[in-house]
């Protein structure tokens, strides 16, 4: 048998994103729960949460983000031979989000599969795409994080309604002579999976906020530092820290422990909310569009959430 010819490395060729036009504000939430807008802001760091329209599904948002990433990478649909969708909020498991999104984009004959690692999903999918490109199993991979979290949120549940939003982000991964995507550091703790889970009775997402906050602010920064070490990158070399936008209090707490004082810290969640697997690519896109990141800059991606799954890797900005 002959082996497929891979590449020395893999890198991000382009990124894109889609944010729904509708926004759920702190003022609306304050009225709903009998709190003040300042109270909501102080506990989440958020001002708004993007909400999909009634007729706007996960696959629609995924296709919009994927199209944006293809345009940024300046490649066509015919150049993609694999689509990976990171998603935990699809209402139907069959067909896969990846396969239907490929169809919506006009990507033909490409491999397609979904990854469900919740809020760490984009980091997982990016790591898989990188390894497949380096192995020669794929050449150009469209990686998408897309979520319609509002589908699974109880509007009367204070612990989740003030946090989650909808949206999609995407990246194209392709071959490179150098490592543009560092080694992934990942793991999970299924013994604590009840901290973030869909209730089997009412089918709503329930979260034990205090325990999740404690886990994220104590257990995740060592993972991020190990990802830097494995990539051969010192924290002070980072241009950006892009954590999952779980809650801006968590984002700030993790960033403060990394010793990357010169790095910009992504805060896309201020406007978009917690979009689970979509939050990291959306935050990366916003930093690039704002001019805070340039081509070749080093960014640390950190995903964590239900499972309790986590992953981190250093990437070069396309």
C-alpha positions in Angstrom: 0.0 0.0 0.0 1.1 3.6 -0.7 0.9 6.2 2.0 -0.8 9.6 1.4 1.6 12.5 1.1 1.0 14.9 3.9 2.7 18.2 4.8 5.2 19.4 7.3 2.6 21.6 9.0 -0.8 23.1 8.8 -2.1 26.6 9.3 -5.2 28.8 9.2 -5.7 30.2 5.7 -8.7 32.4 6.5 -11.4 33.0 9.1 -15.0 34.1 9.0 -18.1 34.6 11.1 -21.8 35.2 11.2 -23.7 37.1 14.0 -27.5 37.3 13.9 -29.0 40.8 13.8 -31.2 40.3 16.8 -29.8 41.2 20.2 -31.0 40.4 23.7 -29.9 43.4 25.9 -29.2 43.6 29.6 -32.2 46.0 29.9 -34.6 43.3 28.6 -33.1 40.7 30.9 -33.3 43.1 33.9 -37.0 43.6 33.2 -37.6 39.9 32.9 -35.9 38.9 36.1 -36.5 42.0 38.3 -32.9 42.9 38.4 -31.0 46.0 37.1 -29.0 46.1 33.9 -25.9 46.9 35.9 -26.5 43.7 37.9 -26.6 41.6 34.8 -23.5 43.3 33.4 -21.5 42.8 36.6 -22.2 39.1 36.6 -21.6 38.4 33.0 -19.4 41.2 31.5 -21.9 41.2 28.7 -24.0 44.0 27.2 -25.8 41.9 24.5 -26.4 38.4 23.2 -26.9 37.7 19.5 -30.1 35.8 18.9 -31.1 33.9 15.8 -34.3 34.7 14.0 -37.1 32.2 14.3 -36.4 30.8 10.8 -32.6 30.9 11.2 -31.2 27.5 12.0 -27.7 26.2 13.0 -27.0 25.1 9.4 -28.0 28.5 7.9 -25.6 30.3 10.3 -22.8 27.7 9.6 -23.1 28.2 5.9 -22.9 32.0 6.3 -19.8 31.7 8.4 -18.2 29.1 6.1 -18.8 31.3 3.1 -17.1 34.2 5.0 -14.1 32.0 5.8 -13.7 30.8 2.2 -13.8 34.4 0.9 -11.2 35.4 3.5 -8.9 32.5 2.4 -9.5 33.4 -1.2 -10.4 29.9 -2.2 -13.5 28.3 -3.8 -15.9 25.6 -2.6 -14.2 23.2 -5.0 -10.9 23.5 -3.0 -12.4 22.0 0.1 -12.2 18.3 0.6 -13.4 18.0 4.2 -15.9 19.9 6.4 -15.9 19.5 10.2 -18.7 21.2 12.2 -18.3 21.7 15.9 -21.8 21.9 17.3 -23.7 20.9 20.5 -27.1 22.6 19.8 -28.5 21.0 16.7 -32.0 19.8 17.2 -31.6 16.8 14.9 -28.4 14.6 14.9 -29.1 13.2 11.4 -28.1 14.4 8.8 -24.9 16.0 10.3 -24.5 19.8 10.4 -21.3 19.4 8.4 -22.9 17.5 5.5 -25.9 19.8 5.2 -23.7 22.9 5.5 -21.4 21.5 2.7 -24.5 21.1 0.6 -25.7 24.7 1.3 -22.3 26.0 0.3 -22.1 23.9 -2.9 -19.1 21.8 -1.6 -19.4 18.5 -3.5 -17.9 15.2 -2.7 -16.1 16.4 0.5 -15.9 14.3 3.6 -18.1 15.7 6.4 -18.6 15.0 10.1 -19.6 16.7 13.3 -17.7 17.1 16.6 -19.5 17.6 19.8 -17.2 18.9 22.5 -19.5 21.7 23.4 -17.6 25.0 24.0 -14.3 23.3 23.4 -15.5 22.1 20.0 -13.7 24.5 17.7 -10.3 23.8 19.3 -11.0 20.0 19.0 -12.1 20.4 15.3 -9.1 22.6 14.5 -6.7 20.0 16.0 -8.3 17.2 14.0 -8.2 19.2 10.8 -4.5 20.1 11.4 -3.5 16.4 12.0 -5.5 15.2 8.9 -3.8 17.8 6.7 -0.4 16.8 8.0 -1.2 13.1 7.5 -2.3 13.7 3.9 -5.9 12.6 4.6 -7.2 16.1 3.6 -5.7 19.1 1.9 -8.0 22.0 2.7 -10.5 21.7 5.6 -13.4 24.0 6.4 -13.8 24.0 10.2 -17.0 25.5 11.5 -18.3 26.3 15.0 -22.0 26.9 14.9 -24.6 27.1 17.7 -28.2 28.1 18.2 -28.0 27.9 22.0 -31.3 29.8 22.4 -33.1 26.6 21.3 -32.1 24.9 24.5 -32.4 27.9 27.0 -35.3 28.2 29.4 -36.2 31.9 29.2 -37.1 31.9 32.9 -33.8 30.4 34.1 -31.6 33.3 35.3 -28.5 31.2 35.3 -28.5 30.5 31.6 -30.7 33.1 30.0 -28.3 35.9 30.8 -25.3 34.1 29.3 -26.0 32.4 26.0 -26.3 33.6 22.4 -26.3 32.3 18.8 -23.9 32.6 16.0 -21.2 30.8 13.9 -17.5 31.2 13.2 -15.3 29.3 10.7 -11.7 28.8 9.5 -10.0 27.2 6.6 -7.1 24.9 7.5 -4.5 24.0 4.9 -1.0 22.8 4.4 2.1 24.8 5.5 5.8 24.3 5.4 5.9 25.4 9.1 3.7 24.6 12.1 1.0 27.3 12.0 -1.2 25.3 14.4 0.6 24.2 17.5 0.0 20.8 19.4 -3.3 20.6 21.1 -3.6 20.0 24.8 -7.0 18.5 25.5 -8.9 16.4 28.0 -12.2 16.0 29.9 -13.7 15.1 33.3 -16.9 13.2 32.6 -17.3 12.6 36.4 -18.5 16.2 36.7 -20.6 16.3 33.5 -23.7 17.1 35.5 -22.4 20.7 36.0 -23.5 21.6 32.4 -26.1 19.3 30.9 -29.5 19.1 29.2 -32.2 18.2 31.7 -33.7 14.9 30.5 -37.1 16.0 31.9 -37.7 19.5 30.5 -35.0 19.3 27.7 -33.5 22.7 28.8 -29.8 23.4 29.4 -29.0 23.6 33.1 -25.8 24.8 34.6 -24.4 25.0 38.1 -22.8 28.3 37.7 -20.7 28.6 40.8 -19.0 25.2 40.4 -18.4 25.9 36.7 -16.8 29.3 37.5 -14.6 27.7 40.1 -13.5 24.9 37.7 -12.8 27.3 34.8 -10.8 29.8 36.8 -8.6 27.2 38.6 -8.2 24.3 36.1 -8.0 25.9 32.7 -5.0 28.3 32.8 -2.5 25.4 33.4 -3.8 23.8 30.2 -3.2 27.0 28.3 0.3 27.4 29.6 1.1 23.8 28.6 -0.2 24.5 25.1 2.3 27.5 24.9 5.1 25.3 26.2 4.4 22.5 23.7 4.3 25.0 20.9 7.6 26.5 22.0 6.0 29.9 22.6 6.5 32.0 25.7 3.3 33.7 27.0 5.0 37.1 26.4 5.3 36.3 22.7 1.5 36.0 22.3 -0.3 38.8 20.5 -3.7 37.6 21.7 -5.4 35.4 24.1 -8.7 34.0 22.8 -10.6 32.0 25.4 -14.1 30.7 24.9 -16.4 33.5 25.8 -18.2 31.7 28.6 -18.5 34.7 30.9 -16.3 37.8 30.7 -15.4 37.3 34.4 -14.0 33.9 33.6 -12.2 35.3 30.5 -10.5 38.0 32.6 -9.6 35.6 35.4 -7.9 33.1 33.0 -6.1 35.8 31.1 -4.7 37.3 34.3 -3.0 34.1 35.2 -1.1 33.5 31.9 1.5 36.2 32.2 0.9 37.5 28.7 0.7 41.2 29.7 1.2 42.5 26.2 -1.5 40.3 24.6 -4.9 41.6 23.7 -7.7 39.6 25.4 -10.7 38.7 23.2 -14.0 40.1 24.5 -16.4 39.3 21.7 -18.8 37.9 24.3 -19.5 41.5 25.4 -21.7 41.9 22.3 -22.4 38.3 21.2 -22.8 36.4 24.4 -21.7 32.8 25.0 -22.0 31.1 21.6 -20.4 27.8 22.7 -18.3 26.3 19.9 -18.7 29.5 17.8 -17.2 31.8 20.3 -13.5 31.4 19.6 -13.6 31.8 15.8 -16.0 34.7 16.2 -13.6 36.4 18.7 -10.6 35.7 16.4 -12.5 37.3 13.4 -13.4 40.4 15.4 -9.8 40.9 16.6 -8.6 40.7 13.0 -11.3 43.0 11.6 -10.6 45.6 14.3 -6.9 45.6 13.4 -5.8 44.3 16.8 -4.3 41.2 15.2 -2.2 41.0 12.0 -1.0 38.2 9.7 1.6 36.0 11.4 0.7 37.1 15.0 0.5 34.3 17.6 -2.8 33.7 19.3 -3.6 31.3 22.1 -7.0 29.6 21.7 -8.6 28.1 24.8 -11.9 26.2 24.8 -13.7 24.7 27.8 -17.2 23.7 28.8 -19.7 20.8 29.1 -18.1 17.5 29.4 -16.2 18.9 31.2 -14.1 19.1 28.0 -11.2 21.4 27.4 -8.6 22.1 24.7 -6.0 24.7 23.9 -3.5 25.4 21.1 -1.4 28.3 19.7 -2.0 29.4 16.1 -0.6 31.9 13.7 -3.1 34.4 12.6 -3.9 34.2 8.8 
